[in-house]
Amino acid sequence: MDKTLVYQEGGSVTFNYTVNAGVSSVDSSWSMHGDIVITNPNAVDLNGVTVTDAVDNGGVCIVANGAGITIPANSLLVFARDFGDS
């Protein structure tokens, strides 16, 4: 991740990160599971937030309940994410 803390007033912010992994064989019927944690240290709510994630190998990524949400002031929310090749 290029930054761990960003102060934003209005508009939107995109966070980019890269994970590199080597492949020694081709796999199918795979899945991964994890969480995305969004923290709002501000004194105001963040409204209309959409949380997404992606893989670049043709797989599908689903972030549970990640669209059109409000992150309350001084709080954090955890979003489950699931990846798979089908």
C-alpha positions as YAML, in Angstrom:
chain: A
units: angstrom
residues:
- id: 1
  name: MET
  ca: [0.00, 0.00, 0.00]
- id: 2
  name: ASP
  ca: [1.41, 3.38, -0.90]
- id: 3
  name: LYS
  ca: [-0.05, 5.27, 2.10]
- id: 4
  name: THR
  ca: [-1.40, 4.09, 5.43]
- id: 5
  name: LEU
  ca: [-3.20, 7.32, 6.42]
- id: 6
  name: VAL
  ca: [-4.90, 9.83, 4.15]
- id: 7
  name: TYR
  ca: [-6.85, 12.92, 5.20]
- id: 8
  name: GLN
  ca: [-9.65, 13.55, 2.70]
- id: 9
  name: GLU
  ca: [-12.20, 16.34, 2.61]
- id: 10
  name: GLY
  ca: [-14.94, 15.62, 0.08]
- id: 11
  name: GLY
  ca: [-14.59, 13.65, -3.12]
- id: 12
  name: SER
  ca: [-13.28, 10.10, -3.21]
- id: 13
  name: VAL
  ca: [-10.02, 8.30, -2.55]
- id: 14
  name: THR
  ca: [-8.64, 5.19, -4.23]
- id: 15
  name: PHE
  ca: [-6.15, 2.99, -2.40]
- id: 16
  name: ASN
  ca: [-3.97, 0.74, -4.51]
- id: 17
  name: TYR
  ca: [-1.90, -2.16, -3.27]
- id: 18
  name: THR
  ca: [-0.01, -4.97, -4.93]
- id: 19
  name: VAL
  ca: [0.59, -8.55, -3.85]
- id: 20
  name: ASN
  ca: [3.14, -10.58, -5.80]
- id: 21
  name: ALA
  ca: [3.06, -14.36, -5.70]
- id: 22
  name: GLY
  ca: [4.85, -16.94, -7.80]
- id: 23
  name: VAL
  ca: [3.04, -19.77, -9.60]
- id: 24
  name: SER
  ca: [4.51, -23.22, -9.96]
- id: 25
  name: SER
  ca: [1.41, -24.87, -11.41]
- id: 26
  name: VAL
  ca: [-2.03, -24.05, -12.78]
- id: 27
  name: ASP
  ca: [-4.85, -24.43, -10.30]
- id: 28
  name: SER
  ca: [-8.60, -24.45, -10.59]
- id: 29
  name: SER
  ca: [-11.55, -24.56, -8.24]
- id: 30
  name: TRP
  ca: [-9.73, -22.23, -5.86]
- id: 31
  name: SER
  ca: [-11.08, -19.76, -3.34]
- id: 32
  name: MET
  ca: [-9.76, -17.20, -0.87]
- id: 33
  name: HIS
  ca: [-11.49, -15.51, 2.02]
- id: 34
  name: GLY
  ca: [-10.58, -12.48, 4.09]
- id: 35
  name: ASP
  ca: [-11.68, -9.16, 5.53]
- id: 36
  name: ILE
  ca: [-11.33, -5.53, 4.53]
- id: 37
  name: VAL
  ca: [-11.25, -3.12, 7.48]
- id: 38
  name: ILE
  ca: [-12.23, 0.52, 6.83]
- id: 39
  name: THR
  ca: [-11.51, 3.05, 9.59]
- id: 40
  name: ASN
  ca: [-13.07, 6.52, 9.85]
- id: 41
  name: PRO
  ca: [-11.16, 8.57, 12.46]
- id: 42
  name: ASN
  ca: [-13.04, 11.72, 11.45]
- id: 43
  name: ALA
  ca: [-15.69, 13.53, 13.50]
- id: 44
  name: VAL
  ca: [-18.22, 13.17, 10.64]
- id: 45
  name: ASP
  ca: [-19.82, 10.17, 8.94]
- id: 46
  name: LEU
  ca: [-18.60, 9.05, 5.50]
- id: 47
  name: ASN
  ca: [-21.70, 8.55, 3.35]
- id: 48
  name: GLY
  ca: [-22.22, 6.72, 0.07]
- id: 49
  name: VAL
  ca: [-19.09, 4.57, 0.38]
- id: 50
  name: THR
  ca: [-18.62, 1.56, -1.90]
- id: 51
  name: VAL
  ca: [-15.97, -1.03, -0.99]
- id: 52
  name: THR
  ca: [-14.66, -3.23, -3.82]
- id: 53
  name: ASP
  ca: [-11.78, -5.62, -4.42]
- id: 54
  name: ALA
  ca: [-10.52, -7.49, -7.48]
- id: 55
  name: VAL
  ca: [-8.21, -10.21, -8.71]
- id: 56
  name: ASP
  ca: [-6.48, -10.06, -12.08]
- id: 57
  name: ASN
  ca: [-6.69, -13.71, -13.09]
- id: 58
  name: GLY
  ca: [-10.30, -13.90, -14.22]
- id: 59
  name: GLY
  ca: [-11.60, -14.79, -10.78]
- id: 60
  name: VAL
  ca: [-14.56, -13.19, -9.08]
- id: 61
  name: CYS
  ca: [-14.37, -11.06, -5.92]
- id: 62
  name: ILE
  ca: [-17.41, -10.35, -3.78]
- id: 63
  name: VAL
  ca: [-17.39, -7.86, -0.89]
- id: 64
  name: ALA
  ca: [-20.39, -8.54, 1.34]
- id: 65
  name: ASN
  ca: [-22.65, -5.50, 1.94]
- id: 66
  name: GLY
  ca: [-20.04, -3.14, 0.46]
- id: 67
  name: ALA
  ca: [-22.25, -0.83, -1.62]
- id: 68
  name: GLY
  ca: [-23.77, 2.52, -0.65]
- id: 69
  name: ILE
  ca: [-22.82, 2.32, 3.00]
- id: 70
  name: THR
  ca: [-22.16, 4.89, 5.71]
- id: 71
  name: ILE
  ca: [-19.07, 4.60, 7.87]
- id: 72
  name: PRO
  ca: [-19.94, 6.34, 11.15]
- id: 73
  name: ALA
  ca: [-17.63, 8.96, 12.66]
- id: 74
  name: ASN
  ca: [-14.82, 7.63, 14.87]
- id: 75
  name: SER
  ca: [-15.48, 4.00, 14.00]
- id: 76
  name: LEU
  ca: [-14.43, 1.10, 11.83]
- id: 77
  name: LEU
  ca: [-16.33, -1.44, 9.76]
- id: 78
  name: VAL
  ca: [-15.24, -4.92, 8.67]
- id: 79
  name: PHE
  ca: [-16.31, -6.32, 5.29]
- id: 80
  name: ALA
  ca: [-16.00, -10.00, 4.44]
- id: 81
  name: ARG
  ca: [-14.62, -10.72, 0.97]
- id: 82
  name: ASP
  ca: [-14.58, -13.93, -1.00]
- id: 83
  name: PHE
  ca: [-12.57, -14.70, -4.14]
- id: 84
  name: GLY
  ca: [-12.95, -17.63, -6.45]
- id: 85
  name: ASP
  ca: [-12.44, -18.81, -10.00]
- id: 86
  name: SER
  ca: [-16.10, -19.48, -10.60]
...
